[in-house]
Amino acid sequence: VRPVNKKGDLISIVFTDKALVKIASKPNRGFIASLRLLVNKKDNHISITNPLYLSKAFMQEDYDEETAKNTLTKITSVFTDLLNSKDMLKFQLLPKYQFMNGMPHYQDMVEVASGSNLLEKIKNFHPDLLVVVDDLAFQVALKNFLGSKNMFIVFSGVNRPLEEYNEEFHFLEGLRPTKNVIGVYEHLFTKEQIEFLELIFGENFKIALLHSTDLMGNILKNQVITELKATPYLNKIKIFPISNLKDLQKTIKKLAHKKEIKAYMPYTMSVRDEKNKRHLTIKEIAPVLINNLSILDVSANNKIFARLGFFGGVGPDFFAMGYQAGIMATKLLQNYPFSRLRVEYARNYCIIINKKRAEKCNVHLPPDILNLADEVIE
C-alpha cells in the first residue's frame, strides 16, 4: 500500500491470490502475479485492474479464462458497484499488447543472458539500457560500460557510498549524472529500525551489529554507522566483526551473557568455514544464529531474512525502490532528457515481522505493534 503522488490522495494497493501466483509461475508469466487497486481520495472513487484484461494481455497461448473469471468474481463480489472503464480495446488485440511502442510483445520475451560469459553476451546483445541491482553488478557495469554513448546504466540496491564510487569512476556532480549512469541508492532505514525497537523495549537497550569481513559485510556495517552519525542512536550499536565460523560461535556465546543487548543485526553475508574449507552463505548461517540466540534479529533485508526465520523489522521497500528505478528506465526508453534526471534515494520502508521468531525470543508483541507491520509471518 503506497501513495503514488505527493499529495497522498492517490493510493495504490497491490494484491494477489494463490491462483494468480500459480499461473504466474509459468516461464515468462510473472507479470500476472499481482493486480492493483487505486484509491482516488480526491474524486472519491476506486479503480481496479481487470484480471481478464491482464490475463489475455500477459498469458497469450497460456491464457486461463477460468482462473481469470474466478478472480474477477471474487473482486466483484466485494466491490458490487464497479463500472466498466471508459478506455476500451478489442479483447482479441490484447495478446499483442506492448508496454510501449518499440518494446517487445509479451510473447516475444527473450532471455538476454544467463550463466557464464555474461559480459560478452551483454556486449553482443547491444541493449539500450542495463539495469543492475546490487554493488557487485554495479561495479562490473561501471568498469565495462561507463561512458557508453549507446547504453544507459540504471542502478538500484546499491549500498556502498556513491561518493566512493564517484572518486573512482567520476560520473556524478552532486546527484546530477555527468555520464550514462543514473539510479536509486538503497537506504537501510537504520534509525527507523531502532525507533521501532524502542516501541518494543523502551529506550534502555543495546543492539549488536554482526558483520562479515567480506566486501558486503563491511559495506553494510559502514552504511549503518553513516545513517546513525547524526542521530542519538549510534551509541546503542556494539560492533562485532565476523571473519569465520569460529568467530561467529564465540560471538554468539558473548551475546548470550550481555543482558543489555536486546537485538542484533545479522549482516554476516558470507562466513568462512575453515574446517570444511568453504564459505557459508547467509542461508546456511541463519540456523546457526537462530538456534543459538534468543534475541531479536533485525535486518534491512527484512522480508528475505524473516522468511529464513529471523525476526525482520524495518527495512527498505524493495518493490518501491525497484519501481523508482523502473520509472527512470522507462523515461530513458521514451527519450526523456537524461540531463534532467537526478540520482535518488530509496524513499519507502516497510515493516515485516516474523511473529513465531518473536515468541521464541520471549518477546510479546501487542496488537498496536503488530498493526504497524506491512506483513506478519505467522
C-alpha beads as a LAMMPS data file, in Angstrom:
LAMMPS data file: protein, C-alpha beads

378 atoms
377 bonds

1 atom types
1 bond types

-500.0 500.0 xlo xhi
-500.0 500.0 ylo yhi
-500.0 500.0 zlo zhi

Masses

1 110.0

Atoms # bond

1 1 1 0.000 0.000 0.000
2 1 1 1.685 3.215 -1.144
3 1 1 0.760 6.791 -2.186
4 1 1 1.637 7.463 -5.828
5 1 1 1.552 11.266 -5.744
6 1 1 2.988 13.944 -3.456
7 1 1 -0.384 14.966 -2.023
8 1 1 -1.084 11.406 -0.930
9 1 1 -4.650 11.408 -2.275
10 1 1 -3.881 8.638 -4.805
11 1 1 -3.177 5.347 -3.029
12 1 1 -2.019 2.229 -4.890
13 1 1 -2.717 -1.194 -3.359
14 1 1 -1.044 -4.277 -4.843
15 1 1 -2.812 -7.595 -4.187
16 1 1 -2.761 -11.190 -5.348
17 1 1 -4.067 -14.669 -4.521
18 1 1 -2.829 -18.246 -4.814
19 1 1 -4.456 -18.797 -8.215
20 1 1 -2.659 -15.812 -9.777
21 1 1 0.655 -16.818 -8.241
22 1 1 0.230 -20.328 -9.649
23 1 1 -0.301 -19.221 -13.256
24 1 1 2.429 -16.587 -12.895
25 1 1 4.897 -19.352 -12.032
26 1 1 4.998 -20.462 -15.661
27 1 1 8.078 -19.298 -17.629
28 1 1 7.938 -15.587 -18.557
29 1 1 4.486 -15.139 -16.981
30 1 1 5.424 -13.285 -13.778
31 1 1 3.646 -10.109 -14.895
32 1 1 0.260 -11.608 -13.997
33 1 1 1.299 -12.329 -10.384
34 1 1 -0.430 -9.252 -8.957
35 1 1 -3.252 -6.807 -9.590
36 1 1 -3.682 -3.205 -8.475
37 1 1 -6.372 -1.140 -6.837
38 1 1 -6.139 2.662 -6.987
39 1 1 -7.931 4.708 -4.327
40 1 1 -8.652 8.256 -5.522
41 1 1 -9.459 10.188 -2.344
42 1 1 -9.943 13.453 -4.192
43 1 1 -12.708 12.187 -6.509
44 1 1 -13.897 9.559 -4.016
45 1 1 -13.679 6.513 -6.265
46 1 1 -11.582 3.396 -6.806
47 1 1 -10.215 1.681 -9.908
48 1 1 -9.202 -1.981 -10.121
49 1 1 -7.231 -3.721 -12.861
50 1 1 -9.324 -6.334 -14.637
51 1 1 -7.843 -9.867 -14.333
52 1 1 -9.494 -10.887 -17.628
53 1 1 -7.786 -7.987 -19.423
54 1 1 -4.351 -8.616 -17.916
55 1 1 -4.522 -12.382 -18.321
56 1 1 -5.282 -12.063 -22.010
57 1 1 -2.509 -9.489 -22.453
58 1 1 0.191 -11.300 -20.489
59 1 1 -0.553 -15.000 -20.988
60 1 1 -1.124 -15.379 -24.768
61 1 1 -1.477 -19.123 -25.518
62 1 1 -1.366 -19.855 -21.772
63 1 1 -4.479 -17.739 -21.178
64 1 1 -6.572 -19.371 -18.452
65 1 1 -10.090 -17.956 -18.732
66 1 1 -11.469 -19.938 -15.800
67 1 1 -8.867 -18.605 -13.356
68 1 1 -9.294 -15.052 -14.646
69 1 1 -13.099 -15.202 -14.340
70 1 1 -12.899 -16.679 -10.829
71 1 1 -10.594 -13.855 -9.764
72 1 1 -12.913 -11.270 -11.305
73 1 1 -15.887 -12.841 -9.487
74 1 1 -14.055 -12.530 -6.161
75 1 1 -13.433 -8.839 -6.846
76 1 1 -16.974 -8.009 -7.967
77 1 1 -18.490 -9.894 -5.021
78 1 1 -16.720 -7.467 -2.660
79 1 1 -16.953 -4.314 -4.795
80 1 1 -20.525 -4.644 -6.013
81 1 1 -20.941 -1.286 -7.787
82 1 1 -17.979 -1.412 -10.163
83 1 1 -18.435 0.130 -13.615
84 1 1 -16.586 -0.669 -16.835
85 1 1 -13.681 1.566 -17.766
86 1 1 -14.219 4.165 -20.476
87 1 1 -10.890 3.085 -22.010
88 1 1 -11.564 0.121 -24.274
89 1 1 -9.616 -2.234 -26.539
90 1 1 -10.820 -5.203 -28.549
91 1 1 -10.300 -8.337 -26.476
92 1 1 -8.595 -10.220 -29.304
93 1 1 -5.954 -7.485 -29.645
94 1 1 -4.741 -7.907 -26.079
95 1 1 -2.226 -10.720 -26.802
96 1 1 -0.367 -8.197 -28.986
97 1 1 -0.052 -5.800 -26.032
98 1 1 3.209 -3.832 -25.625
99 1 1 4.231 -1.836 -22.565
100 1 1 5.065 0.932 -25.005
101 1 1 5.865 1.304 -28.700
102 1 1 9.195 -0.177 -29.709
103 1 1 9.307 -2.728 -26.889
104 1 1 8.802 -6.473 -27.491
105 1 1 5.383 -8.061 -27.304
106 1 1 4.955 -10.282 -24.281
107 1 1 5.010 -13.443 -26.381
108 1 1 8.407 -12.339 -27.740
109 1 1 10.165 -12.331 -24.377
110 1 1 13.807 -13.315 -24.647
111 1 1 16.453 -14.123 -22.087
112 1 1 19.263 -11.617 -22.596
113 1 1 21.863 -13.662 -20.749
114 1 1 22.379 -16.318 -18.108
115 1 1 25.170 -18.483 -16.803
116 1 1 28.755 -17.782 -17.836
117 1 1 30.207 -15.107 -20.154
118 1 1 27.503 -12.590 -19.218
119 1 1 29.637 -9.602 -20.152
120 1 1 30.273 -10.973 -23.604
121 1 1 26.576 -11.745 -24.057
122 1 1 25.560 -8.234 -22.978
123 1 1 28.057 -6.682 -25.388
124 1 1 26.786 -8.842 -28.243
125 1 1 23.155 -8.069 -27.429
126 1 1 23.719 -4.266 -27.591
127 1 1 20.973 -3.240 -25.130
128 1 1 19.815 0.366 -24.947
129 1 1 19.673 0.100 -21.172
130 1 1 21.305 -2.063 -18.489
131 1 1 19.700 -2.422 -15.038
132 1 1 21.888 -3.585 -12.137
133 1 1 20.574 -4.355 -8.666
134 1 1 23.499 -4.684 -6.263
135 1 1 27.012 -3.390 -5.629
136 1 1 28.884 -6.211 -7.363
137 1 1 26.837 -5.869 -10.541
138 1 1 27.151 -2.068 -10.390
139 1 1 30.952 -2.263 -10.190
140 1 1 31.075 -4.596 -13.192
141 1 1 28.798 -2.263 -15.167
142 1 1 30.919 0.793 -14.324
143 1 1 34.170 -0.938 -15.294
144 1 1 32.812 -2.147 -18.626
145 1 1 30.096 0.243 -19.821
146 1 1 30.712 3.635 -18.188
147 1 1 30.764 6.359 -20.844
148 1 1 28.928 4.301 -23.465
149 1 1 27.061 6.520 -25.909
150 1 1 24.631 3.769 -26.838
151 1 1 23.569 2.390 -23.451
152 1 1 22.336 3.788 -20.137
153 1 1 23.124 2.143 -16.786
154 1 1 20.307 2.257 -14.204
155 1 1 21.198 1.028 -10.718
156 1 1 19.100 0.031 -7.727
157 1 1 20.003 -1.611 -4.410
158 1 1 23.500 -0.093 -4.173
159 1 1 24.882 0.246 -0.616
160 1 1 28.473 1.435 -0.965
161 1 1 28.585 5.258 -0.690
162 1 1 28.134 6.919 -4.063
163 1 1 30.941 9.330 -3.140
164 1 1 33.377 6.402 -3.091
165 1 1 32.196 5.162 -6.485
166 1 1 32.465 8.688 -7.841
167 1 1 36.048 9.126 -6.623
168 1 1 36.981 6.109 -8.719
169 1 1 34.736 6.477 -11.772
170 1 1 33.769 10.195 -11.934
171 1 1 30.161 10.048 -13.124
172 1 1 28.367 12.465 -10.757
173 1 1 28.336 16.109 -9.763
174 1 1 26.319 16.040 -6.566
175 1 1 23.286 13.994 -7.653
176 1 1 23.489 15.118 -11.275
177 1 1 24.875 12.472 -13.644
178 1 1 27.726 13.521 -15.918
179 1 1 27.941 10.187 -17.741
180 1 1 25.484 7.454 -18.697
181 1 1 24.667 6.371 -15.109
182 1 1 21.520 7.031 -13.055
183 1 1 19.617 5.172 -10.368
184 1 1 18.325 4.753 -6.821
185 1 1 20.614 4.436 -3.794
186 1 1 19.447 1.980 -1.138
187 1 1 18.713 3.426 2.304
188 1 1 18.738 0.900 5.181
189 1 1 16.375 2.915 7.424
190 1 1 18.503 2.002 10.469
191 1 1 17.179 4.957 12.501
192 1 1 13.605 3.825 11.840
193 1 1 14.598 0.278 12.804
194 1 1 15.830 1.449 16.218
195 1 1 12.757 3.633 16.737
196 1 1 10.641 0.553 16.066
197 1 1 12.630 -1.443 18.637
198 1 1 12.073 1.356 21.167
199 1 1 8.347 0.718 20.880
200 1 1 9.046 -2.853 21.981
201 1 1 11.826 -2.455 24.572
202 1 1 11.728 1.188 25.656
203 1 1 14.903 3.285 25.412
204 1 1 17.462 1.397 27.546
205 1 1 18.924 -1.307 25.342
206 1 1 21.852 -2.011 23.026
207 1 1 21.989 -3.589 19.559
208 1 1 24.773 -5.859 18.334
209 1 1 25.924 -5.397 14.754
210 1 1 27.400 -8.669 13.494
211 1 1 29.067 -8.130 10.143
212 1 1 31.139 -10.399 7.974
213 1 1 34.524 -9.002 6.974
214 1 1 33.880 -9.540 3.259
215 1 1 33.011 -6.737 0.851
216 1 1 29.245 -6.640 1.509
217 1 1 29.553 -7.116 5.271
218 1 1 31.879 -4.116 5.551
219 1 1 29.732 -2.009 3.217
220 1 1 26.629 -2.671 5.324
221 1 1 28.472 -2.005 8.596
222 1 1 29.736 1.342 7.276
223 1 1 26.290 2.249 5.983
224 1 1 24.713 1.608 9.397
225 1 1 27.298 3.908 11.019
226 1 1 26.770 6.596 8.376
227 1 1 22.974 6.541 8.793
228 1 1 23.257 6.895 12.585
229 1 1 26.033 9.516 12.783
230 1 1 23.679 12.462 13.012
231 1 1 21.286 10.705 15.420
232 1 1 21.380 9.915 19.155
233 1 1 21.334 6.198 18.350
234 1 1 24.934 5.480 17.302
235 1 1 25.982 4.724 20.900
236 1 1 23.378 1.956 21.007
237 1 1 25.391 -0.091 18.485
238 1 1 28.036 -2.627 19.537
239 1 1 30.061 -3.887 16.562
240 1 1 31.276 -7.492 16.220
241 1 1 33.340 -8.327 13.093
242 1 1 32.966 -11.960 11.986
243 1 1 35.614 -13.436 9.688
244 1 1 34.976 -17.155 10.146
245 1 1 32.673 -19.701 11.757
246 1 1 34.722 -19.802 14.983
247 1 1 34.352 -16.013 15.349
248 1 1 30.624 -16.407 14.920
249 1 1 30.374 -19.127 17.559
250 1 1 32.442 -17.091 20.056
251 1 1 30.300 -14.000 19.442
252 1 1 27.114 -15.981 19.992
253 1 1 28.421 -17.067 23.421
254 1 1 29.324 -13.452 24.287
255 1 1 25.903 -12.155 23.329
256 1 1 24.184 -14.804 25.449
257 1 1 25.665 -13.113 28.565
258 1 1 25.047 -9.489 27.593
259 1 1 21.612 -8.772 29.012
260 1 1 21.593 -5.163 27.783
261 1 1 21.660 -6.351 24.149
262 1 1 18.053 -6.926 23.106
263 1 1 18.537 -7.255 19.342
264 1 1 21.218 -7.803 16.731
265 1 1 21.744 -7.133 13.045
266 1 1 22.887 -10.284 11.196
267 1 1 24.932 -8.703 8.413
268 1 1 27.072 -11.831 8.196
269 1 1 26.614 -12.243 4.470
270 1 1 29.418 -14.792 3.996
271 1 1 31.463 -16.576 6.690
272 1 1 34.464 -18.846 6.179
273 1 1 34.187 -22.411 7.487
274 1 1 37.860 -23.270 7.921
275 1 1 37.191 -26.893 8.796
276 1 1 35.408 -27.622 5.512
277 1 1 37.391 -25.022 3.535
278 1 1 34.371 -23.190 2.134
279 1 1 32.310 -20.061 2.678
280 1 1 28.885 -20.332 4.248
281 1 1 26.064 -18.251 2.776
282 1 1 23.515 -16.358 4.854
283 1 1 21.051 -19.185 4.227
284 1 1 23.469 -21.579 5.948
285 1 1 24.429 -19.076 8.657
286 1 1 20.799 -18.320 9.590
287 1 1 20.088 -21.560 11.527
288 1 1 23.384 -21.192 13.451
289 1 1 22.231 -17.790 14.703
290 1 1 18.550 -18.571 15.156
291 1 1 19.102 -21.810 17.077
292 1 1 21.691 -20.328 19.435
293 1 1 20.497 -16.783 20.095
294 1 1 17.250 -15.783 21.774
295 1 1 17.289 -12.079 20.922
296 1 1 15.534 -10.359 18.046
297 1 1 17.374 -10.457 14.729
298 1 1 16.612 -7.285 12.766
299 1 1 17.745 -6.638 9.219
300 1 1 17.262 -4.244 6.332
301 1 1 16.653 -7.306 4.147
302 1 1 13.628 -7.851 6.346
303 1 1 11.368 -9.885 4.076
304 1 1 14.043 -12.305 2.873
305 1 1 15.521 -12.648 6.350
306 1 1 12.141 -13.105 8.027
307 1 1 11.404 -15.978 5.663
308 1 1 14.730 -17.524 6.680
309 1 1 13.476 -17.497 10.280
310 1 1 14.850 -14.159 11.510
311 1 1 12.563 -11.590 13.165
312 1 1 12.796 -8.961 10.402
313 1 1 11.699 -5.473 11.417
314 1 1 12.095 -2.264 9.410
315 1 1 13.832 -2.203 6.040
316 1 1 13.667 -0.685 2.579
317 1 1 10.627 -1.469 0.476
318 1 1 12.470 -3.192 -2.368
319 1 1 9.383 -3.199 -4.580
320 1 1 9.039 0.571 -4.210
321 1 1 12.777 1.073 -4.748
322 1 1 12.649 -1.020 -7.910
323 1 1 9.624 0.985 -9.020
324 1 1 11.640 4.218 -8.595
325 1 1 14.401 2.811 -10.771
326 1 1 11.844 1.460 -13.240
327 1 1 10.363 4.928 -13.709
328 1 1 13.826 6.224 -14.597
329 1 1 14.408 3.372 -17.034
330 1 1 11.027 3.935 -18.678
331 1 1 11.706 7.652 -19.097
332 1 1 15.037 6.929 -20.757
333 1 1 13.460 4.437 -23.169
334 1 1 10.904 7.114 -24.023
335 1 1 13.716 9.596 -24.855
336 1 1 13.258 11.714 -21.734
337 1 1 16.204 14.166 -21.474
338 1 1 18.907 12.394 -19.455
339 1 1 20.247 15.737 -18.186
340 1 1 17.003 16.340 -16.290
341 1 1 17.287 13.161 -14.204
342 1 1 18.923 13.028 -10.765
343 1 1 20.133 10.146 -8.619
344 1 1 17.515 9.406 -5.958
345 1 1 17.499 7.748 -2.539
346 1 1 15.050 4.966 -1.672
347 1 1 12.023 6.726 -0.221
348 1 1 9.876 3.993 1.314
349 1 1 10.344 1.416 4.029
350 1 1 8.187 -1.470 5.167
351 1 1 7.875 -3.495 8.361
352 1 1 7.960 -7.288 8.132
353 1 1 7.579 -9.303 11.343
354 1 1 8.180 -12.996 11.944
355 1 1 5.809 -13.499 14.871
356 1 1 6.976 -17.051 15.578
357 1 1 10.564 -15.824 15.985
358 1 1 9.435 -13.134 18.455
359 1 1 7.644 -15.772 20.508
360 1 1 10.754 -17.960 20.516
361 1 1 12.726 -14.978 21.866
362 1 1 10.065 -14.492 24.584
363 1 1 9.172 -11.073 23.171
364 1 1 5.499 -10.206 23.417
365 1 1 4.193 -8.080 20.544
366 1 1 0.936 -6.323 21.476
367 1 1 -1.697 -5.628 18.805
368 1 1 -0.627 -1.991 18.368
369 1 1 2.873 -3.175 17.372
370 1 1 1.580 -5.893 15.052
371 1 1 -0.776 -3.402 13.406
372 1 1 2.232 -1.330 12.312
373 1 1 3.539 -4.204 10.208
374 1 1 3.047 -4.383 6.460
375 1 1 3.302 -8.167 6.751
376 1 1 3.212 -10.565 9.703
377 1 1 4.654 -14.020 9.122
378 1 1 2.931 -16.428 11.486

Bonds

1 1 1 2
2 1 2 3
3 1 3 4
4 1 4 5
5 1 5 6
6 1 6 7
7 1 7 8
8 1 8 9
9 1 9 10
10 1 10 11
11 1 11 12
12 1 12 13
13 1 13 14
14 1 14 15
15 1 15 16
16 1 16 17
17 1 17 18
18 1 18 19
19 1 19 20
20 1 20 21
21 1 21 22
22 1 22 23
23 1 23 24
24 1 24 25
25 1 25 26
26 1 26 27
27 1 27 28
28 1 28 29
29 1 29 30
30 1 30 31
31 1 31 32
32 1 32 33
33 1 33 34
34 1 34 35
35 1 35 36
36 1 36 37
37 1 37 38
38 1 38 39
39 1 39 40
40 1 40 41
41 1 41 42
42 1 42 43
43 1 43 44
44 1 44 45
45 1 45 46
46 1 46 47
47 1 47 48
48 1 48 49
49 1 49 50
50 1 50 51
51 1 51 52
52 1 52 53
53 1 53 54
54 1 54 55
55 1 55 56
56 1 56 57
57 1 57 58
58 1 58 59
59 1 59 60
60 1 60 61
61 1 61 62
62 1 62 63
63 1 63 64
64 1 64 65
65 1 65 66
66 1 66 67
67 1 67 68
68 1 68 69
69 1 69 70
70 1 70 71
71 1 71 72
72 1 72 73
73 1 73 74
74 1 74 75
75 1 75 76
76 1 76 77
77 1 77 78
78 1 78 79
79 1 79 80
80 1 80 81
81 1 81 82
82 1 82 83
83 1 83 84
84 1 84 85
85 1 85 86
86 1 86 87
87 1 87 88
88 1 88 89
89 1 89 90
90 1 90 91
91 1 91 92
92 1 92 93
93 1 93 94
94 1 94 95
95 1 95 96
96 1 96 97
97 1 97 98
98 1 98 99
99 1 99 100
100 1 100 101
101 1 101 102
102 1 102 103
103 1 103 104
104 1 104 105
105 1 105 106
106 1 106 107
107 1 107 108
108 1 108 109
109 1 109 110
110 1 110 111
111 1 111 112
112 1 112 113
113 1 113 114
114 1 114 115
115 1 115 116
116 1 116 117
117 1 117 118
118 1 118 119
119 1 119 120
120 1 120 121
121 1 121 122
122 1 122 123
123 1 123 124
124 1 124 125
125 1 125 126
126 1 126 127
127 1 127 128
128 1 128 129
129 1 129 130
130 1 130 131
131 1 131 132
132 1 132 133
133 1 133 134
134 1 134 135
135 1 135 136
136 1 136 137
137 1 137 138
138 1 138 139
139 1 139 140
140 1 140 141
141 1 141 142
142 1 142 143
143 1 143 144
144 1 144 145
145 1 145 146
146 1 146 147
147 1 147 148
148 1 148 149
149 1 149 150
150 1 150 151
151 1 151 152
152 1 152 153
153 1 153 154
154 1 154 155
155 1 155 156
156 1 156 157
157 1 157 158
158 1 158 159
159 1 159 160
160 1 160 161
161 1 161 162
162 1 162 163
163 1 163 164
164 1 164 165
165 1 165 166
166 1 166 167
167 1 167 168
168 1 168 169
169 1 169 170
170 1 170 171
171 1 171 172
172 1 172 173
173 1 173 174
174 1 174 175
175 1 175 176
176 1 176 177
177 1 177 178
178 1 178 179
179 1 179 180
180 1 180 181
181 1 181 182
182 1 182 183
183 1 183 184
184 1 184 185
185 1 185 186
186 1 186 187
187 1 187 188
188 1 188 189
189 1 189 190
190 1 190 191
191 1 191 192
192 1 192 193
193 1 193 194
194 1 194 195
195 1 195 196
196 1 196 197
197 1 197 198
198 1 198 199
199 1 199 200
200 1 200 201
201 1 201 202
202 1 202 203
203 1 203 204
204 1 204 205
205 1 205 206
206 1 206 207
207 1 207 208
208 1 208 209
209 1 209 210
210 1 210 211
211 1 211 212
212 1 212 213
213 1 213 214
214 1 214 215
215 1 215 216
216 1 216 217
217 1 217 218
218 1 218 219
219 1 219 220
220 1 220 221
221 1 221 222
222 1 222 223
223 1 223 224
224 1 224 225
225 1 225 226
226 1 226 227
227 1 227 228
228 1 228 229
229 1 229 230
230 1 230 231
231 1 231 232
232 1 232 233
233 1 233 234
234 1 234 235
235 1 235 236
236 1 236 237
237 1 237 238
238 1 238 239
239 1 239 240
240 1 240 241
241 1 241 242
242 1 242 243
243 1 243 244
244 1 244 245
245 1 245 246
246 1 246 247
247 1 247 248
248 1 248 249
249 1 249 250
250 1 250 251
251 1 251 252
252 1 252 253
253 1 253 254
254 1 254 255
255 1 255 256
256 1 256 257
257 1 257 258
258 1 258 259
259 1 259 260
260 1 260 261
261 1 261 262
262 1 262 263
263 1 263 264
264 1 264 265
265 1 265 266
266 1 266 267
267 1 267 268
268 1 268 269
269 1 269 270
270 1 270 271
271 1 271 272
272 1 272 273
273 1 273 274
274 1 274 275
275 1 275 276
276 1 276 277
277 1 277 278
278 1 278 279
279 1 279 280
280 1 280 281
281 1 281 282
282 1 282 283
283 1 283 284
284 1 284 285
285 1 285 286
286 1 286 287
287 1 287 288
288 1 288 289
289 1 289 290
290 1 290 291
291 1 291 292
292 1 292 293
293 1 293 294
294 1 294 295
295 1 295 296
296 1 296 297
297 1 297 298
298 1 298 299
299 1 299 300
300 1 300 301
301 1 301 302
302 1 302 303
303 1 303 304
304 1 304 305
305 1 305 306
306 1 306 307
307 1 307 308
308 1 308 309
309 1 309 310
310 1 310 311
311 1 311 312
312 1 312 313
313 1 313 314
314 1 314 315
315 1 315 316
316 1 316 317
317 1 317 318
318 1 318 319
319 1 319 320
320 1 320 321
321 1 321 322
322 1 322 323
323 1 323 324
324 1 324 325
325 1 325 326
326 1 326 327
327 1 327 328
328 1 328 329
329 1 329 330
330 1 330 331
331 1 331 332
332 1 332 333
333 1 333 334
334 1 334 335
335 1 335 336
336 1 336 337
337 1 337 338
338 1 338 339
339 1 339 340
340 1 340 341
341 1 341 342
342 1 342 343
343 1 343 344
344 1 344 345
345 1 345 346
346 1 346 347
347 1 347 348
348 1 348 349
349 1 349 350
350 1 350 351
351 1 351 352
352 1 352 353
353 1 353 354
354 1 354 355
355 1 355 356
356 1 356 357
357 1 357 358
358 1 358 359
359 1 359 360
360 1 360 361
361 1 361 362
362 1 362 363
363 1 363 364
364 1 364 365
365 1 365 366
366 1 366 367
367 1 367 368
368 1 368 369
369 1 369 370
370 1 370 371
371 1 371 372
372 1 372 373
373 1 373 374
374 1 374 375
375 1 375 376
376 1 376 377
377 1 377 378
